[in-house]
Amino acid sequence: MKNPSVGNYEIRGEKIYFSTTSGAGTVIYKGKIKDKHFLILKSKSLINSYKDKEKYYFIAVPDMK
C-alpha cells in the first residue's frame, strides 16, 4: 500500500472514537454502536473539511474465522 492510514481507537460504552492519519493528513471519526447489527459513524476530514455521516451494518460471513 502506497500511503496507508494509521491510528488509534477508543471505545467507551456504546461509543467509538478514532482518527486515521496518512501522508495526506488526518480524518477524525466518532460513532455509536447501536446494537449487534449496526453502527452510526460520523467523520470529519482535517485535509479538506469534508464531513460525513454513515450507517454501517454488521454482516456475518460464513466460515470466516
VMD Tcl script that draws the C-alpha trace (Angstrom):
set ca {
  {0.00 0.00 0.00}
  {1.46 3.31 -1.06}
  {0.08 5.62 1.63}
  {-1.55 3.64 4.47}
  {-3.58 5.33 7.20}
  {-2.76 4.53 10.80}
  {-4.41 5.48 14.07}
  {-5.76 4.52 17.44}
  {-9.27 3.94 18.70}
  {-11.15 4.13 21.98}
  {-14.46 2.54 22.93}
  {-16.47 3.97 25.83}
  {-19.70 2.11 26.42}
  {-21.56 2.18 23.11}
  {-19.43 4.99 21.63}
  {-16.32 4.64 19.47}
  {-13.73 7.34 18.75}
  {-10.76 7.13 16.41}
  {-8.66 9.01 13.90}
  {-6.55 7.89 10.99}
  {-3.54 9.71 9.62}
  {-1.83 9.23 6.25}
  {0.67 11.29 4.31}
  {-2.27 13.41 3.12}
  {-3.47 14.26 6.64}
  {-5.93 13.18 9.33}
  {-9.58 12.13 9.42}
  {-11.44 12.06 12.75}
  {-14.26 9.58 13.39}
  {-16.81 9.22 16.16}
  {-19.77 6.95 16.31}
  {-22.31 4.97 18.24}
  {-22.61 1.21 18.24}
  {-26.41 0.89 18.11}
  {-26.61 -2.85 18.69}
  {-25.02 -6.01 17.37}
  {-26.32 -5.19 13.89}
  {-25.08 -1.69 13.03}
  {-23.20 1.45 13.96}
  {-23.56 5.10 13.02}
  {-20.26 6.79 12.22}
  {-19.52 10.49 11.67}
  {-16.27 11.61 10.08}
  {-14.50 14.92 9.59}
  {-11.51 15.35 7.32}
  {-8.82 17.73 8.52}
  {-7.44 17.51 4.99}
  {-10.33 19.22 3.17}
  {-13.00 19.79 5.91}
  {-15.33 17.19 4.37}
  {-17.91 15.85 6.85}
  {-19.98 12.69 6.50}
  {-22.38 10.51 8.45}
  {-22.92 6.87 7.51}
  {-24.72 3.83 8.85}
  {-22.78 0.55 8.72}
  {-24.34 -2.88 9.07}
  {-22.52 -5.88 10.50}
  {-22.94 -8.93 8.32}
  {-21.88 -12.42 9.33}
  {-19.59 -14.10 6.83}
  {-19.94 -17.90 6.87}
  {-16.74 -19.84 7.55}
  {-14.74 -16.71 8.37}
  {-12.58 -17.03 11.47}
}
mol new
graphics top color blue
foreach p $ca { graphics top sphere $p radius 0.5 }
foreach p [lrange $ca 0 end-1] q [lrange $ca 1 end] { graphics top cylinder $p $q radius 0.2 }
display resetview
